[in-house]
Amino acid sequence: MAAVDGMPDRALVRRSDKHQVVVIGSGFGGLFGTKALRRSDVDVTMIAKTTHHLFQPLLYQVATGILSEGEIAPPTREVLANQKNAQVLLGEVTDIDLEKRLVTSHVLGRELVTPYDSLIVAAGAGQSYFGNDHFAEFAPGMKSIDDALELRGRIFGAFEMAELGASRGENVDHLLTFVVVGAGPTGVEMAGQIAELAHRTLTRDFRAISTRHARVILVDAAPQVLPPFGAKLGKWTQEKLEKIGVEVMLGALVSHVDERGLVVKYKDGTQQRVDAVTKVWAAGVQANPLGKLLSEQTGAPLDRAGRISVNPDLTLPGHPEVFVVGDMISLDNLPGVAQVAIQGAKYAAKEIDGRLKGHAPQKPFKYFDKGSMAIISRFRAVAMVGKLRLTGVIAWLMWLVVHLFYITGFKNRVTAVLHWFVSFIGTGRSERTSTEQQIFARVALQRLERGATDLVSEPGEYDEAAQARRRAELEAQAAEEARLSDENARGVKV
Ligand SMILES: Cc1cc2nc3c(=O)[nH]c(=O)nc-3n(C[C@H](O)[C@H](O)[C@H](O)COP(=O)(O)OP(=O)(O)OC[C@H]3O[C@@H](n4cnc5c(N)ncnc54)[C@H](O)[C@@H]3O)c2cc1C
């Protein structure tokens, strides 16, 4: 290891004299990019703000109690354990200095600056509330494990509160109404699963309420469901959703959200209020703010969703050593899907490796579309593969095989199959556990000025003397506990 001249004190020393690749993000782009460099003569440092890789397409199954969070979010460190040239560092990247080739990251007040020779930025996208960020308090999005667990708590919690209210003779319609905003694949899948939960899984579990009467409403401002799947598949999907009891409200723009419900506005100006305690926001994405940072330093324009324009080889103008991949990029109208991130990251890794070996540059990045699919309910899905349009059981089986293939890790595949068996063949849900903290922690953290950092001591604030006192207390307490047991003194009147 060698220290780097002219770097701030907090800079990480170079791991070796090898070419240093920094990868930002442990999602599809980050993980597949890092893996693609496993045979290259480089050191790879992956910096990500979570310790796991997240299989976002199955988040809705964690939210509705089918899968556990571990099955779709394996620890990145474990996934990369055998890749000796890869190091994983926890941290939220807050700055990228393209001039000095430095990445600054933070975790709970600890700062780290990491130098790079090549950089792959794969920080993905977040939820967009189209300028109404205050909706987030009452309508969580579906982007992270925290979101999915919070939604699980809210969904199952709503049934609990309804049972309680109904037992006291109260009207609980607002508790038994679930609204999903956004009729893209995520919204469709989420609405379908809540309907199955209410109308099939939970029917025997409550006494004061009938979960069969729960309303599940799918709302979208667009005139059809699943626009990217075309009009025909959209219509088919809507019919099947309605068949399993989902009410579909189209042309309905959400204009207000509060604790007890939301208001939608139609094109003709009419408004409608829906009383629903549980709202799920599955509409709109906004690229990671790191895109703006890169845009300011390179002049590369951002589109409306904050995605940065990249060169045809996925690099930034004037910075051939910096690649941006996945949901963050705006290139040739590529969709925000996992394959764009995976293929882009592999392309970037190959280019880095090729340059070190003196190979000629590759041809511009070309996306190979492997198709799209969305599940509606058990045994029903829609799929588009090339010109082929599939519906029903065949599409559902395809969905099953593809998702099994892409879930990371053998043990996760095995347990996911077991849990799918429980939910799809049986009527159960294996993961119904939820806690109060799951439901309220996000909002509580937001109310702290500096988020989670407010809850921990600053580095260096460790109080040696207090810790020594505490240790002495614990030792004395343990000695007394042991004495009481050894002398059979418990329960003896003092
Ligand atoms: C609910 C849902 C369902 C989806 N369903 C499908 C589907 O069925 N099929 C499909 O193809 N696609 C689907 N997608 C889209 C797909 O998941 C994304 O296109 C894909 O994840 C993009 O990969 P990425 O690497 O660009 O970003 P991500 O996979 O989102 O990874 C971003 C990574 O960057 C990290 N990160 C973010 N900011 C920072 C920072 N400042 N510092 C450090 N790390 C940071 C994140 O923690 C994460 O590890 C779905 C997405 C969602 C949300």
PDBQT file of the ligand as one rigid body, heavy atoms in Angstrom, charges set to zero:
ROOT
HETATM    1  C1  LIG A 501     -40.094  -1.871  -7.260  1.00  0.00    +0.000 C 
HETATM    2  C2  LIG A 501     -39.264  -2.027  -8.493  1.00  0.00    +0.000 A 
HETATM    3  C3  LIG A 501     -39.549  -3.044  -9.395  1.00  0.00    +0.000 A 
HETATM    4  C4  LIG A 501     -38.781  -3.228 -10.534  1.00  0.00    +0.000 A 
HETATM    5  N1  LIG A 501     -39.063  -4.247 -11.390  1.00  0.00    +0.000 NA
HETATM    6  C5  LIG A 501     -38.266  -4.476 -12.446  1.00  0.00    +0.000 A 
HETATM    7  C6  LIG A 501     -38.474  -5.600 -13.287  1.00  0.00    +0.000 A 
HETATM    8  O1  LIG A 501     -39.415  -6.368 -13.093  1.00  0.00    +0.000 OA
HETATM    9  N2  LIG A 501     -37.611  -5.799 -14.320  1.00  0.00    +0.000 N 
HETATM   10  C7  LIG A 501     -36.551  -4.965 -14.551  1.00  0.00    +0.000 A 
HETATM   11  O2  LIG A 501     -35.777  -5.213 -15.466  1.00  0.00    +0.000 OA
HETATM   12  N3  LIG A 501     -36.344  -3.886 -13.790  1.00  0.00    +0.000 NA
HETATM   13  C8  LIG A 501     -37.160  -3.624 -12.750  1.00  0.00    +0.000 A 
HETATM   14  N4  LIG A 501     -36.933  -2.533 -11.950  1.00  0.00    +0.000 N 
HETATM   15  C9  LIG A 501     -35.866  -1.601 -12.313  1.00  0.00    +0.000 C 
HETATM   16  C10 LIG A 501     -34.498  -2.127 -11.922  1.00  0.00    +0.000 C 
HETATM   17  O3  LIG A 501     -34.510  -2.585 -10.598  1.00  0.00    +0.000 OA
HETATM   18  C11 LIG A 501     -33.483  -1.017 -12.119  1.00  0.00    +0.000 C 
HETATM   19  O4  LIG A 501     -33.507  -0.641 -13.465  1.00  0.00    +0.000 OA
HETATM   20  C12 LIG A 501     -32.086  -1.446 -11.742  1.00  0.00    +0.000 C 
HETATM   21  O5  LIG A 501     -32.036  -1.759 -10.382  1.00  0.00    +0.000 OA
HETATM   22  C13 LIG A 501     -31.083  -0.366 -12.079  1.00  0.00    +0.000 C 
HETATM   23  O6  LIG A 501     -29.819  -0.760 -11.667  1.00  0.00    +0.000 OA
HETATM   24  P1  LIG A 501     -28.761   0.319 -11.184  1.00  0.00    +0.000 P 
HETATM   25  O7  LIG A 501     -27.497  -0.413 -10.884  1.00  0.00    +0.000 OA
HETATM   26  O8  LIG A 501     -28.721   1.452 -12.119  1.00  0.00    +0.000 OA
HETATM   27  O9  LIG A 501     -29.388   0.893  -9.844  1.00  0.00    +0.000 OA
HETATM   28  P2  LIG A 501     -29.804   0.128  -8.513  1.00  0.00    +0.000 P 
HETATM   29  O10 LIG A 501     -29.974  -1.312  -8.744  1.00  0.00    +0.000 OA
HETATM   30  O11 LIG A 501     -30.924   0.910  -7.956  1.00  0.00    +0.000 OA
HETATM   31  O12 LIG A 501     -28.534   0.310  -7.600  1.00  0.00    +0.000 OA
HETATM   32  C14 LIG A 501     -28.136   1.551  -7.095  1.00  0.00    +0.000 C 
HETATM   33  C15 LIG A 501     -27.125   1.316  -6.010  1.00  0.00    +0.000 C 
HETATM   34  O13 LIG A 501     -26.496   2.519  -5.671  1.00  0.00    +0.000 OA
HETATM   35  C16 LIG A 501     -26.496   2.686  -4.265  1.00  0.00    +0.000 C 
HETATM   36  N5  LIG A 501     -26.444   4.117  -4.033  1.00  0.00    +0.000 N 
HETATM   37  C17 LIG A 501     -27.356   5.050  -4.350  1.00  0.00    +0.000 A 
HETATM   38  N6  LIG A 501     -26.906   6.273  -4.030  1.00  0.00    +0.000 NA
HETATM   39  C18 LIG A 501     -25.677   6.096  -3.506  1.00  0.00    +0.000 A 
HETATM   40  C19 LIG A 501     -24.708   6.979  -2.976  1.00  0.00    +0.000 A 
HETATM   41  N7  LIG A 501     -24.882   8.298  -2.956  1.00  0.00    +0.000 N 
HETATM   42  N8  LIG A 501     -23.580   6.452  -2.481  1.00  0.00    +0.000 NA
HETATM   43  C20 LIG A 501     -23.362   5.107  -2.501  1.00  0.00    +0.000 A 
HETATM   44  N9  LIG A 501     -24.241   4.238  -2.993  1.00  0.00    +0.000 NA
HETATM   45  C21 LIG A 501     -25.379   4.727  -3.499  1.00  0.00    +0.000 A 
HETATM   46  C22 LIG A 501     -27.767   1.991  -3.832  1.00  0.00    +0.000 C 
HETATM   47  O14 LIG A 501     -27.723   1.679  -2.461  1.00  0.00    +0.000 OA
HETATM   48  C23 LIG A 501     -27.720   0.768  -4.724  1.00  0.00    +0.000 C 
HETATM   49  O15 LIG A 501     -26.852  -0.188  -4.204  1.00  0.00    +0.000 OA
HETATM   50  C24 LIG A 501     -37.705  -2.339 -10.803  1.00  0.00    +0.000 A 
HETATM   51  C25 LIG A 501     -37.428  -1.306  -9.916  1.00  0.00    +0.000 A 
HETATM   52  C26 LIG A 501     -38.197  -1.156  -8.773  1.00  0.00    +0.000 A 
HETATM   53  C27 LIG A 501     -37.889  -0.049  -7.811  1.00  0.00    +0.000 C 
ENDROOT
TORSDOF 0
